[in-house]
Amino acid sequence: MQFEAQHRYYHEQFTDARFDVIEQNNQSIGRLYVDRRAEEIRIIDIALLPECRGLGIGKYLMCELLEEASSKGLRVTIHVEHNNPAMHLYKRLGFQHIHDEGVYYFMQWDPVAGSEDQAKTAS
């Protein structure tokens, strides 16, 4: 029920966003909502099952999005909960804290500054 409510909310608020199910070995292991806008790529939600975290899957997906953004000269933005363990990954990839929005930080990756950080982290 929670997934359905959240899914409905995302589609109402981000009408042009793309929703992808993340699969590994024909098993659903996560989800990714991305809104590709003229001025930015907004990551609305990325989630992996607990047993699939820390295996490089999230890093791979993020690097793919950053590469896409870099090729188009777009920034990438995301809201991240203060205590989200993925915060370390986002910082390593070059995301910068822009401002605090209650329980979330609004973070941004810039294609010029971030591409250098991404190249270091991707290897």
C-alpha positions in Angstrom: 0.0 0.0 0.0 2.8 2.4 0.9 4.5 1.7 -2.5 1.2 2.4 -4.4 0.6 5.7 -2.5 4.2 6.8 -3.2 4.1 5.7 -6.8 0.8 7.6 -7.3 2.3 10.7 -5.7 5.4 10.7 -7.8 3.3 10.4 -11.0 1.0 13.2 -9.9 3.9 15.5 -9.0 6.4 14.6 -11.7 4.2 13.8 -14.7 7.1 13.4 -17.2 9.3 11.3 -14.9 10.4 7.8 -15.8 9.9 4.9 -13.4 12.3 1.9 -13.8 12.4 -1.3 -11.9 16.0 -2.3 -11.1 16.5 -6.0 -11.8 19.3 -8.5 -11.2 19.1 -12.1 -12.5 15.4 -11.5 -13.4 14.6 -10.5 -9.8 13.3 -7.0 -8.9 15.8 -5.5 -6.5 14.9 -1.8 -6.5 13.4 1.2 -8.2 14.5 4.4 -9.9 12.4 7.5 -10.6 14.1 10.2 -12.8 12.7 13.4 -14.1 14.7 14.6 -17.1 14.1 18.4 -17.4 15.5 21.0 -19.7 17.8 22.4 -17.1 18.6 19.4 -14.9 18.2 15.7 -14.3 16.2 15.2 -11.0 16.6 11.9 -9.2 13.3 11.6 -7.5 13.9 8.3 -5.8 16.4 5.5 -5.9 16.0 2.5 -3.7 17.6 -1.0 -3.5 16.6 -3.9 -1.4 18.8 -4.0 1.8 20.6 -7.2 0.7 21.5 -5.5 -2.6 23.1 -2.4 -1.1 26.8 -1.9 -1.0 27.4 -4.1 -4.1 28.1 -1.2 -6.5 24.7 -1.3 -8.1 23.7 2.2 -6.9 27.1 3.6 -7.9 26.7 2.1 -11.3 23.3 3.6 -11.8 24.4 7.0 -10.5 27.5 7.0 -12.7 25.3 6.3 -15.7 23.0 9.3 -14.9 26.0 11.5 -14.3 27.5 10.5 -17.6 24.2 11.3 -19.3 24.0 14.7 -17.6 27.6 15.5 -18.4 27.1 14.8 -22.1 24.2 17.2 -22.0 25.8 19.8 -19.8 23.1 19.4 -17.1 23.3 19.4 -13.4 21.8 16.4 -11.4 19.8 17.1 -8.3 18.5 14.8 -5.5 16.9 15.1 -2.1 18.7 12.9 0.5 17.6 12.1 4.0 20.1 13.3 6.6 20.8 9.8 7.9 20.8 8.0 4.5 24.0 5.8 4.2 24.1 6.6 0.5 25.1 10.1 1.4 28.7 9.0 1.4 28.4 7.8 -2.2 26.8 11.0 -3.4 29.6 13.0 -1.8 32.2 10.8 -3.3 30.6 11.3 -6.7 30.8 15.1 -6.3 27.3 16.1 -5.1 27.3 19.2 -3.1 24.9 20.1 -0.3 22.8 23.1 -1.5 20.4 23.6 1.4 18.5 21.8 4.2 14.9 21.0 3.7 13.8 19.6 7.0 14.7 15.9 7.0 16.3 16.2 3.6 19.3 17.8 2.1 18.9 19.1 -1.4 22.1 18.1 -3.2 23.4 19.0 -6.6 26.0 17.6 -9.0 27.6 20.1 -11.4 28.7 18.6 -14.8 32.0 20.6 -14.7 33.2 20.1 -11.1 31.4 16.7 -10.7 32.9 15.0 -13.7 36.3 15.2 -12.2 35.1 13.6 -9.0 33.1 11.0 -10.9 36.2 9.9 -12.9 38.1 9.4 -9.7 35.4 7.4 -8.1 34.3 5.3 -11.1 37.7 3.5 -11.3 
